[in-house]
Each structure stands twice: as C-alpha cells, then as structure tokens.
Amino acid sequence: MRTVQELRQARGQAIAEAPNQITRLFDNLYKVKSQSGNGEYKVERNLVGWSCSCPDHIHRGVKCKHVWAVEISFALRRKVWERTIEPITVSVCPYCDSSNIKRFGVRHNKHTEIQRLLCVTCHRTFSINIGFERMKHNPQGITTAMQLYFSGESLRNTARSLKLIGVEVSHQTIYNWIEKYVSLMQKYLEKITPQVSDTWRADELYVKIKGDMKYLFALMDDETRFWIAQEVADTKYTHDARELLRLGRQIADKTPATLITDGLQSYHDAYLKEYWTVRKDSQTRHVREIKISGEVHNNKMERFNGEVRDREKVMRNLKRKDTPILTGYQIFHNYVRPHMALKGRTPAELCGIRVEGKNKWLTLIQNASQA
C-alpha cells in the first residue's frame, strides 16, 4: 500500500505528463492548474526550496502534488534536451570497412609514437590520429598544454611543465596549438544550441589589450552559468551592447524572460532595440536596480568576472581584440571546467550537453574535426 507522500508524487506525475497543465512564468515561478479544474496554483522556488499556494502545502507544510509536478516536468525537459558528445574510436578499416582489425606496432617520429593497425581482411595497415593529423606531437601533449594554460598557467610555465612528460616545445608552439584548435572547436560548438534558462545576466570588465584599456562585455545564463556570448569594446559608456544581445539570442535560439544588468545605459538601450516588444506575453523584463544584498543582485556575474580576471592577470595583457584566448577560455568555462557551485558539473552539462571521456579537450577536438 502506497504512503500519502507516494500518492502525492503519483498525482504530480500525472499532472506533469498531462498537456497544458504547467505554465512556466520564470525560472523560479510556475503556474499549475488544479486537477479539479477550479483554478490554478502558484509554485515558486526560494532560498529554502519550493513553495505552493495550495491548501495542502500551506496548512500541512508538505511537498504537495503541484511541487512534485513542477520538479518532474523540469526533469523530463532536461532529459529531452540531453545531447552526448562521445570520444571517437576506430572500429573499422578505412579501406574495406571490416571490423576485423588488430594492433600492428607503432609508427615513430621525432616527438611521438602513433599506434598502427592491421586489417585482417584486406591485409592493409593504417594509423588513425583523429583531429591531430600531421601533428608532430601526440594528442595527450597538446591537450595537456591547453588544460594547463586555461587553468591559469602562462605559456612559458606550460612549456616548462610539458618537459616533465617528455614534450619539449616553445611557448609560441603552444600558442599556435591554442589558436588552431580553439578555432576548430568554436565552429563545431556554434552548431549546438545550449538549453539555457529564461534568466540571463550581463556585465562588463576592463581588460588590457596591447597596453590599452578595453572592455569585455559578457552574457551569462543565470541558472546554469553558461557563458552565452561575449564581445570586446573600446569604450564602456558609449558602447552599443546591441550586438551582444543579438548574438545571445542567436546562440540560445530564444529571448530571455528576464535580463539582469547593472545600471549602464548601454544595456537598456540595447534591450529596447533587441528584446522589448509590445506583446505582453513575450516581453522580456529588464532588471537594472540591482543591490549588493537582497534577491536582485549580480553576485554570480561578479564571481564570473573574478574568474576571468584571474586568468587575464597571468597573461598581463592580451595582444589583439580578436584573440583566441578569450574564446578558448569561454570553451573551457562552459565545457571542460567543473564548477563547485554546480556540484562538480560543467555549465554545458546543465544545458543538456554532456562531453564524455576523461580528456574533454580530446573529445571536443575529435568531434570538431569530423563535423
């Protein structure tokens, strides 16, 4: 015999699976129709969890069926979104498509060794180095360099660290690797739409480029902390942030329900041109009156700014506005680096994009080269 709480969960499941029963107003606010058809209840998430306006929750203080329905609906939505990027392994012969292959020694060059394979069916030998064809160094060395650099090491310190695993390269070679593979991964990841929430945050911080003061404008998802878009501007107060918001809408394939920024007028002007509409049912709310304490603040964005500042401080300054370093760090932040605030997960995982494999750089580069 099921308990009362199990019955509430079952009824919540029925509500979640029924069409048009749940309406999402914002990330933390939902409307759930009554099963009797006599109205609807407001389900809201606050600092202590979910609350509901139904009598069951108010008078008994229990997790009611409406809260169950919202949680189940959210989980179902996440499951539909999920996309997995897996490492690519060689399983067939490139000449005859036979799966009857086996190892056949290694191919040596000055810097590395590459596994050779033999096809038992057609008796041809071949080697596969997906994404790293014609590279003098092995994939492990290249991806280790990228991990070290975007984790906070300088180019020269990265080169010194690589010597410990037998990879001797100059700092310029490491920069060339970053430039090549960041461009490759960027083109691939642009084709994948992250399932971000309905609340976005925007902020700016100054960076030095060839000694001159510039500003990095960034757009981030509030729930998943996914870095959606960025652009480097020459000025702060006269910059047109319209391109940033337009790029965010293009990448996420949606317009947010809420945009949180500081009081910079550039954001409000861009919001009016890009996100504001006369239709009330699809209108984005712009929150500008943020406070250091309270419900409406920009602490998540300030934490993100500190993260970027720590990385930029090691480099001392960037060399050009279209540098691959910022794009590479965006990929590192979204797809590779686990976040403590997200319980050890990456923002991409919360957006339904799971990168498999112990070496996420290797998985991304392999898939990008095959796209």
SULSULHU-V976136 format. One record per pair of residues at least 6 apart in sequence whose C-alpha atoms are under 7 Angstrom apart, sorted by sequence separation. I is the first residue (numbers start at 1). J is the second residue. D is the distance in Angstrom with one decimal. If there is no record, write none. Layout:
I/J/D, I/J/D
This chain:
15/21/6.3, 24/30/4.5, 33/39/6.2, 34/40/5.1, 44/50/5.6, 45/51/6.2, 56/62/7.0, 57/63/6.4, 92/98/5.2, 93/99/6.4, 107/113/5.5, 108/114/6.6, 118/124/5.9, 119/125/6.3, 149/155/6.5, 162/168/6.6, 207/213/6.0, 208/214/5.9, 220/226/5.6, 221/227/6.6, 233/239/6.6, 249/255/5.6, 277/283/5.5, 290/296/5.3, 291/297/5.0, 338/344/4.9, 339/345/5.8, 348/354/6.6, 357/363/6.6, 23/30/5.6, 24/31/6.4, 33/40/4.1, 34/41/6.9, 43/50/6.9, 44/51/5.3, 57/64/5.7, 92/99/4.3, 106/113/6.1, 107/114/5.1, 118/125/4.4, 132/139/6.5, 206/213/6.5, 207/214/5.3, 220/227/4.5, 221/228/6.8, 276/283/5.8, 290/297/4.8, 338/345/4.9, 339/346/6.0, 22/30/6.9, 23/31/5.0, 32/40/5.4, 33/41/6.3, 43/51/5.7, 44/52/6.4, 56/64/6.3, 91/99/5.8, 93/101/6.9, 106/114/5.4, 107/115/6.2, 117/125/5.5, 118/126/6.6, 206/214/5.5, 207/215/5.7, 219/227/6.2, 220/228/5.3, 276/284/6.0, 290/298/6.7, 338/346/4.7, 22/31/5.8, 23/32/6.5, 31/40/6.5, 32/41/5.3, 43/52/4.4, 92/101/7.0, 106/115/4.4, 107/116/6.3, 116/125/6.8, 117/126/5.4, 149/158/6.2, 206/215/4.3, 207/216/6.7, 219/228/5.5, 275/284/6.0, 337/346/6.0, 22/32/4.6, 31/41/5.7, 32/42/6.5, 42/52/5.7, 43/53/6.7, 105/115/6.3, 106/116/5.1, 116/126/5.7, 117/127/5.9, 148/158/6.1, 159/169/6.1, 205/215/5.5, 206/216/6.1, 219/229/5.2, 336/346/6.6, 21/32/5.8, 22/33/6.6, 31/42/4.8, 41/52/6.8, 42/53/5.4, 105/116/5.6, 116/127/4.6, 159/170/6.2, 204/215/6.3, 205/216/5.4, 218/229/5.9, 219/230/6.3, 335/346/5.9, 21/33/5.3, 30/42/5.9, 31/43/6.1, 41/53/5.5, 104/116/5.2, 115/127/6.2, 159/171/5.8, 204/216/5.4, 205/217/6.8, 218/230/4.4, 334/346/6.1, 335/347/6.8, 30/43/5.1, 41/54/6.0, 103/116/6.1, 104/117/4.8, 145/158/6.2, 204/217/4.3, 217/230/5.6, 218/231/6.7, 231/244/6.5, 334/347/5.1, 335/348/5.4, 29/43/5.9, 30/44/6.3, 103/117/4.5, 104/118/5.6, 203/217/5.9, 204/218/6.1, 216/230/7.0, 217/231/5.4, 230/244/6.4, 334/348/5.4, 29/44/4.5, 52/67/6.7, 102/117/5.6, 103/118/6.1, 156/171/5.2, 203/218/5.8, 216/231/5.9, 217/232/6.2, 229/244/6.6, 28/44/5.5, 29/45/6.6, 101/117/6.6, 102/118/5.4, 155/171/5.1, 202/218/5.7, 203/219/6.9, 216/232/4.6, 28/45/4.9, 50/67/6.7, 101/118/5.5, 102/119/6.6, 202/219/4.5, 215/232/5.6, 216/233/6.4, 101/119/4.4, 201/219/5.8, 202/220/6.2, 214/232/6.8, 215/233/5.1, 229/247/6.4, 100/119/6.1, 101/120/5.7, 155/174/6.8, 200/219/7.0, 201/220/5.2, 214/233/5.9, 215/234/6.3, 229/248/5.5, 100/120/5.8, 200/220/5.7, 201/221/6.1, 214/234/4.9, 215/235/6.5, 228/248/5.9, 255/275/6.8, 100/121/6.6, 200/221/4.5, 201/222/6.2, 214/235/6.4, 215/236/6.4, 199/221/6.3, 200/222/5.2, 98/121/6.7, 199/222/5.6, 43/67/6.5, 197/221/6.5, 336/360/6.1, 111/136/6.0, 112/137/5.7, 196/221/6.2, 241/266/5.8, 263/288/5.3, 93/119/6.2, 96/122/7.0, 111/137/5.6, 112/138/5.8, 141/167/6.5, 197/223/6.1, 240/266/5.9, 241/267/5.9, 257/283/6.9, 258/284/5.4, 259/285/6.2, 260/286/6.1, 261/287/6.4, 262/288/5.3, 263/289/6.8, 239/266/6.4, 257/284/4.6, 258/285/4.7, 259/286/4.9, 260/287/4.8, 261/288/5.4, 262/289/7.0, 196/224/6.8, 238/266/6.9, 242/270/4.4, 246/274/6.6, 256/284/6.2, 257/285/6.1, 258/286/5.9, 259/287/6.1, 260/288/6.2, 262/290/6.3, 145/174/6.8, 237/266/6.6, 241/270/5.5, 245/274/6.9, 240/270/6.8, 146/178/6.7, 242/274/6.7, 32/66/6.4, 12/65/4.4, 16/69/4.8, 11/65/5.9, 12/66/5.9, 15/69/5.8, 16/70/6.8, 8/64/6.2, 9/65/5.9, 12/68/4.9, 13/69/5.7, 16/72/6.3, 196/252/6.8, 200/256/6.5, 8/65/4.7, 12/69/4.1, 16/73/5.2, 195/252/6.9, 199/256/5.7, 193/251/6.3, 194/252/6.0, 198/256/4.5, 199/257/6.0, 200/258/6.4, 201/259/5.8, 202/260/6.4, 203/261/6.2, 9/68/5.7, 13/72/6.5, 193/252/5.8, 198/257/5.0, 199/258/4.7, 200/259/5.0, 201/260/4.7, 202/261/5.2, 203/262/7.0, 198/258/6.4, 199/259/5.9, 200/260/6.2, 201/261/5.9, 232/321/6.4, 203/301/6.6, 201/301/6.8, 205/305/6.7, 227/330/6.5, 211/317/6.7, 210/317/6.4, 227/334/6.4, 209/317/5.5, 210/318/6.1, 226/334/5.8, 208/317/5.0, 209/318/4.5, 210/319/5.1, 208/318/6.2, 209/319/5.4, 210/320/6.8, 209/320/5.9, 209/321/6.8, 81/195/6.9, 226/347/4.9, 225/347/5.7, 226/348/6.6, 224/347/5.2, 224/350/5.7, 224/351/6.7, 182/324/6.5, 179/324/5.7, 182/328/5.5, 196/351/5.6, 195/351/4.7, 194/351/5.3, 195/352/6.4, 194/352/6.9, 152/311/5.5, 154/314/6.2, 154/315/6.4, 152/314/6.9, 27/197/6.5, 27/198/6.0, 26/198/6.4, 27/199/6.8, 150/329/6.1, 185/364/6.6, 185/365/6.2, 188/368/5.1, 150/332/6.8, 185/368/5.5, 188/371/6.7, 181/365/6.9, 184/368/6.2, 143/361/5.9, 143/362/6.4, 26/257/6.6, 131/365/5.9, 131/366/5.0, 130/366/5.6, 131/369/5.1, 83/352/5.8, 84/353/5.9, 85/354/6.0, 86/355/6.3, 87/356/6.6, 82/352/4.1, 83/353/4.9, 84/354/4.7, 85/355/4.8, 86/356/5.0, 87/357/6.2, 81/352/5.2, 82/353/5.9, 83/354/6.1, 84/355/6.0, 85/356/6.0, 86/357/6.8, 78/352/6.4, 87/363/4.7, 86/363/6.3, 88/366/6.5
